[in-house]
Each structure stands twice: as C-alpha cells, then as structure tokens.
Amino acid sequence: MTAPEITCFHIAVVVADVDKAIANYKRFLGEGPWRVREGAFGRLAYGSAAGQTWELIQPSDQGGSQFHRFREQHGEGIQHIGFWTPDIRASVEQSLAAGAQLVWASTDAEGNAAVQLLPAAEVTPEHLSGLGVVGSGRLGAFMDLGFGGWRLEYIVKAAGEKWLADWLAEDYDQIILTPAP
C-alpha cells in the first residue's frame, strides 16, 4: 500500500498554563498572532512563532482525555505533531500496517463519530469501518508510532481547514503556515 503524501503543519505541546506559554513563545520565538479558546478538555491555543504553527493544550484540572494522561505521565512537552493528509483512511491503514497503534480519533464539530482504541488493543477492520466517517473528510486520528512518547496526528484537509478557518478567522494565513495539500 502506498501512503498518501502528508505535510506537517503544527507541533502540539501540552502546557500547564496557555497564557504563560504564549508569553514565553513570543519572548523567545518572536511575535505572531495567537487565538485561545475553551474546549471540552481544557484550553487550546493556536499561534505562530519562528516560522512554525504551534498548538498549545492546557488540560483542565479534571478529565480523562489523552492530553490529561500525557500531562500525568510526562508533564509539559510535545504531545503530537499534526500532518495534513488527503486520505485519512489510507494514512491510518498504512501506519497500522507499519506497526503503529490507533489510540484516539475524533470527528468534526457535528459529532459524526468518536472512538478511542487503547494502545494495547488490536485494531481490526471493523474498528475502522465502524467509524462510519473514515475517509469522508470528517476525521482526525492519532497514531502512536513509538517515537519516544509523541504521537502523529492525521488531519483531513477539508474538515481541518474549515474548523481552523472558522476559529482563526482573519488570522488563519498568519497562523497556519503550511497550507493543506
């Protein structure tokens, strides 16, 4: 199986305090626009500095998301690197065939599907087909590749671009520095 071409577009860091992290990124990496919002699992920020798009994740005090678990296990640090993919199903299947483990998936804001497969779980074709929206452009998936704790995130262009463009508005082109393929 040939994997689709993927393009890196952000580095995601779990932080203790989004506001302090943004101030430090600006101080050490340079000014750039930032947007912050409250999410289901805590506070989320997107911004750009030093020619890179950054996603900062501040998990709330309580919760069981993958971001909470990362903070409990590792403290602050790089949790994932996000990649645009034109075909999420092919990207996920290629990663699984190469030995990765699907550990979490989410859908767009419309809530079309959600699944979490723990790293120890065996991933079967039924897991992928059961998502219902895999390949439809409405899914992001996290893969554990065994790269020292950080994960790879696949984002489908159509869904990811729309969500980010709606949120980041006029700052989109200054924050998302690597356009989707």
Sequence and secondary structure as in RCSB ss.txt:
>XXXX:A:sequence
MTAPEITCFHIAVVVADVDKAIANYKRFLGEGPWRVREGAFGRLAYGSAAGQTWELIQPSDQGGSQFHRFREQHG
EGIQHIGFWTPDIRASVEQSLAAGAQLVWASTDAEGNAAVQLLPAAEVTPEHLSGLGVVGSGRLGAFMDLGFGGW
RLEYIVKAAGEKWLADWLAEDYDQIILTPAP
>XXXX:A:secstr
      EEEEEEEE S HHHHHHHHHHHH    EEEEE SSEEEEEEEETTEEEEEEEE SS  SHHHHHHHHH 
SEEEEEEEEES HHHHHHHHHHTT EEEEEEE TT    B   TTS   HHHHHHTS TTTT EEEEEEEEETTE
EEEEEEHHHHHHHHHHHHGGGHHHH  S   
